[in-house]
């Protein structure tokens, strides 16, 4: 069965996006949704994205703050995990139509790192790629295997010829521009040649990296470690990405990073990344 026929999501999607004819899609590694819930709600109220991909919920399914999210005007689908991981998709004034709860390719992998749903005629894949540290070792091997599965699934999505967004924390700084000048991260899994090659292979399928496409020379950092005043020094990395399928890329209008969210008290170590698409 072709993806466009599954659950009838394209036929059920509302024809309109936001009242201004735009669709704002964001991704945010929240780094513990219950601990950062006030931060998340304040940002949702101010930024008003139509779709939000969340990562690192650090909450079991029953611990997800559904009531608070719904009071803020969003419906949600999520795949929780108590200790780490966990992903969710929020939709403003819409009900996400779930198409997949896990990344295909390894039925034995139970880590909550991928969820997929359709919102208003666009298929949204929320990604939380493994960190991979320490490397070399089993965790880095798992990262690369997971990346290979993601690339295979992404290729299949493009072949379906439906509008797709892949958004989330990919745990890779794709190029030297995506990390502040430093040698301290040289052995980190986030910047290894194999990690960068896997991301480059993904993009070469035809995906548009929105931040880099619209800001080709700016660092556009999305993550700053809590240690050593790295946010205050702007010693950051670009780890959070929003990718558009080839048939959706012409609708790209704007893209940015809400850095001020990282500066708030009790903040996540990531800042939200967002794009706006023309209807």
C-alpha positions as CSV (number, residue, x, y, z in Angstrom):
1,X,0.0,0.0,0.0
2,X,1.3,3.4,-0.9
3,X,1.8,5.8,2.0
4,X,-0.7,8.3,0.5
5,X,-3.4,5.7,1.0
6,X,-2.6,4.6,4.5
7,X,-5.2,5.9,7.0
8,X,-6.5,8.2,4.3
9,X,-4.4,11.0,5.8
10,X,-4.1,13.1,2.7
11,X,-7.9,13.0,2.0
12,X,-8.7,13.9,5.7
13,X,-6.2,16.8,5.9
14,X,-7.7,20.3,6.2
15,X,-7.0,22.3,3.1
16,X,-5.9,25.5,5.0
17,X,-2.8,25.9,7.1
18,X,-2.5,29.1,9.2
19,X,-4.8,32.1,8.6
20,X,-1.9,33.9,6.9
21,X,-1.4,31.0,4.4
22,X,1.8,29.8,6.1
23,X,2.7,26.7,8.0
24,X,5.3,27.1,10.8
25,X,7.0,23.8,11.7
26,X,9.5,23.6,14.6
27,X,11.7,21.1,16.4
28,X,12.9,21.3,20.0
29,X,15.0,19.0,22.1
30,X,13.2,19.7,25.3
31,X,15.6,17.7,27.5
32,X,12.9,16.5,30.0
33,X,9.4,17.7,29.1
34,X,8.0,17.7,32.6
35,X,11.0,19.6,34.0
36,X,10.9,22.2,31.2
37,X,7.1,22.3,30.8
38,X,6.8,26.0,31.8
39,X,9.5,26.9,29.3
40,X,7.8,24.8,26.5
41,X,4.3,26.4,27.2
42,X,5.7,29.9,27.3
43,X,7.4,29.3,23.9
44,X,4.3,27.8,22.3
45,X,2.2,30.7,23.4
46,X,4.7,33.2,21.9
47,X,5.9,31.4,18.8
48,X,2.6,29.7,17.8
49,X,4.0,27.0,15.5
50,X,1.5,24.8,13.7
51,X,3.6,21.7,14.2
52,X,6.3,20.9,16.8
53,X,8.6,17.9,17.0
54,X,9.9,17.3,20.5
55,X,12.8,15.0,21.5
56,X,14.3,13.7,24.7
57,X,11.1,13.7,26.6
58,X,12.6,11.6,29.4
59,X,9.0,10.5,30.4
60,X,7.1,7.3,30.1
61,X,4.0,7.4,28.0
62,X,1.7,7.9,31.0
63,X,3.9,10.8,32.2
64,X,3.4,12.9,29.1
65,X,1.7,16.2,30.1
66,X,-1.2,15.8,27.7
67,X,-3.7,18.0,29.6
68,X,-1.3,20.9,29.8
69,X,-0.4,20.6,26.1
70,X,-4.1,20.5,25.1
71,X,-4.9,23.5,27.2
72,X,-2.2,25.3,25.2
73,X,-4.2,24.5,22.0
74,X,-2.2,21.5,20.8
75,X,-3.1,17.9,20.1
76,X,-0.2,15.4,20.5
77,X,1.0,12.0,19.7
78,X,4.1,10.6,21.5
79,X,6.3,7.7,22.0
80,X,7.7,8.0,25.6
81,X,10.6,6.4,27.4
82,X,11.2,6.8,31.1
83,X,15.0,7.3,31.4
84,X,16.1,8.9,28.2
85,X,14.9,9.4,24.6
86,X,11.2,9.9,23.8
87,X,9.7,11.8,20.9
88,X,6.4,13.6,20.3
89,X,4.6,15.6,17.6
90,X,2.3,18.5,18.5
91,X,-0.2,20.0,16.2
92,X,-2.1,23.3,16.7
93,X,-5.8,23.2,15.9
94,X,-5.4,19.8,14.3
95,X,-5.3,16.1,15.2
96,X,-2.0,14.3,14.1
97,X,-2.7,11.2,12.1
98,X,-0.1,8.6,13.2
99,X,1.5,6.7,10.4
100,X,4.5,5.1,12.2
101,X,5.6,4.8,15.9
102,X,9.1,3.5,15.3
103,X,11.8,3.6,12.7
104,X,11.6,0.5,10.5
105,X,14.5,-1.9,9.9
106,X,15.1,-3.5,13.3
107,X,12.1,-4.9,15.2
108,X,14.4,-5.6,18.2
109,X,15.2,-1.9,18.7
110,X,12.8,-0.6,21.3
111,X,14.4,2.8,21.9
112,X,11.9,5.7,21.5
113,X,13.6,7.7,18.8
114,X,11.2,8.2,15.9
115,X,7.5,9.0,15.4
116,X,5.7,9.9,12.2
117,X,2.3,11.6,11.7
118,X,0.5,13.6,9.1
119,X,-0.6,17.1,9.9
120,X,-2.7,19.2,7.5
121,X,-1.5,17.3,4.4
122,X,2.2,17.1,5.4
123,X,3.9,14.0,6.7
124,X,6.1,14.8,9.7
125,X,8.9,12.5,10.8
126,X,10.3,13.4,14.3
127,X,13.9,12.2,14.7
128,X,16.1,11.7,17.8
129,X,19.2,10.2,16.5
130,X,21.6,8.4,18.9
131,X,24.4,10.4,20.4
132,X,27.0,7.7,19.8
133,X,29.4,8.5,22.6
134,X,31.8,7.2,23.6
135,X,33.4,6.4,20.3
136,X,34.6,4.0,19.1
137,X,32.4,1.5,20.7
138,X,29.0,-0.2,20.7
139,X,27.1,3.2,21.1
140,X,28.8,4.6,18.1
141,X,28.1,1.5,16.1
142,X,24.4,1.8,17.1
143,X,24.4,5.4,16.0
144,X,25.7,4.5,12.5
145,X,23.3,1.6,12.1
146,X,20.4,3.8,13.2
147,X,21.5,6.4,10.7
148,X,21.6,3.8,7.9
149,X,18.0,2.8,8.8
150,X,16.9,6.4,8.8
151,X,18.5,6.9,5.4
152,X,16.7,3.9,4.0
153,X,13.4,5.0,5.3
154,X,13.9,8.6,4.1
155,X,14.7,7.3,0.6
156,X,11.4,5.3,0.7
157,X,9.5,8.4,1.7
158,X,10.9,10.4,-1.2
159,X,9.8,7.6,-3.5
160,X,6.2,8.0,-2.3
161,X,6.2,11.5,-3.8
162,X,4.3,13.0,-0.8
163,X,5.3,16.2,1.1
164,X,7.5,15.2,4.0
165,X,9.4,17.0,6.7
166,X,12.1,15.2,8.8
167,X,12.8,17.3,11.9
168,X,14.7,16.7,15.1
169,X,18.0,16.3,16.9
170,X,20.2,14.5,14.5
171,X,23.2,14.6,16.9
172,X,25.6,15.5,14.1
173,X,27.3,18.8,13.3
174,X,27.4,18.3,9.5
175,X,30.4,20.6,8.7
176,X,33.1,22.6,10.5
177,X,30.8,25.7,10.1
178,X,28.3,23.9,12.4
179,X,30.6,24.0,15.5
180,X,32.5,26.8,17.2
181,X,36.3,26.8,16.7
182,X,37.5,24.2,19.1
183,X,39.6,21.0,19.3
184,X,37.9,19.8,22.4
185,X,35.2,18.0,20.4
186,X,37.6,16.3,18.0
187,X,36.9,12.8,19.3
188,X,33.2,13.3,19.9
189,X,30.7,11.2,17.9
190,X,28.9,14.4,16.8
191,X,31.7,15.4,14.5
192,X,33.2,12.2,13.3
193,X,33.7,11.7,9.6
194,X,31.4,8.7,9.6
195,X,28.6,10.7,11.3
196,X,29.0,13.6,8.8
197,X,29.1,11.2,5.9
198,X,25.8,9.6,6.9
199,X,24.2,13.0,7.1
200,X,25.6,14.1,3.8
201,X,24.3,10.9,2.2
202,X,20.8,11.6,3.6
203,X,20.8,15.2,2.2
204,X,22.0,14.0,-1.2
205,X,18.8,12.0,-1.6
206,X,17.2,15.4,-2.4
207,X,16.4,16.7,1.0
208,X,16.7,20.5,1.7
209,X,18.5,21.4,5.0
210,X,16.4,24.5,5.7
211,X,18.7,26.4,8.0
212,X,21.8,25.9,5.9
213,X,19.9,26.6,2.6
214,X,18.7,30.0,3.8
215,X,21.7,30.9,5.9
216,X,24.6,29.4,4.0
217,X,27.4,31.4,5.9
218,X,26.0,31.7,9.4
219,X,26.7,29.2,12.1
220,X,23.1,28.9,13.2
221,X,23.9,27.0,16.4
222,X,21.1,25.1,18.1
223,X,22.9,23.5,21.1
224,X,25.1,24.9,23.8
225,X,26.5,22.7,26.6
226,X,25.8,23.8,30.1
227,X,29.4,23.6,31.1
228,X,32.0,26.4,30.9
229,X,29.6,29.2,30.0
230,X,29.3,27.9,26.5
231,X,26.0,29.7,25.8
232,X,27.4,33.0,27.1
233,X,30.4,32.5,24.9
234,X,28.3,31.3,21.9
235,X,30.4,28.1,21.9
236,X,27.6,26.1,20.2
237,X,26.9,23.4,17.7
238,X,24.2,23.0,15.0
239,X,22.7,19.6,15.8
240,X,18.9,20.2,15.2
241,X,17.8,20.1,11.6
242,X,14.7,20.4,9.5
243,X,14.8,18.7,6.2
244,X,12.2,19.1,3.4
245,X,11.4,16.6,0.6
246,X,12.0,17.8,-2.9
247,X,8.3,18.4,-3.6
248,X,8.0,20.6,-0.4
249,X,11.2,22.5,-0.7
250,X,9.9,25.2,-3.1
251,X,7.5,26.3,-0.4
252,X,10.3,27.2,2.0
253,X,9.9,30.8,3.1
254,X,11.9,31.4,6.3
255,X,14.0,29.5,8.8
256,X,15.6,30.4,12.2
257,X,16.6,29.5,15.7
258,X,14.9,30.9,18.8
259,X,18.1,31.5,20.8
260,X,16.3,33.4,23.5
261,X,14.6,30.2,24.7
262,X,18.1,28.8,25.6
263,X,18.8,31.9,27.7
264,X,15.7,31.5,30.0
265,X,15.9,30.0,33.5
266,X,15.7,26.2,33.7
267,X,16.3,26.1,29.9
268,X,17.0,23.0,27.8
269,X,20.6,23.0,26.4
270,X,18.9,23.2,22.9
271,X,17.0,26.0,21.3
272,X,14.0,25.5,19.0
273,X,14.5,25.5,15.3
274,X,11.7,26.6,13.0
275,X,10.7,27.0,9.4
276,X,7.7,28.6,7.7
277,X,6.3,27.1,4.5
278,X,4.0,28.8,2.0
279,X,0.6,27.1,1.4
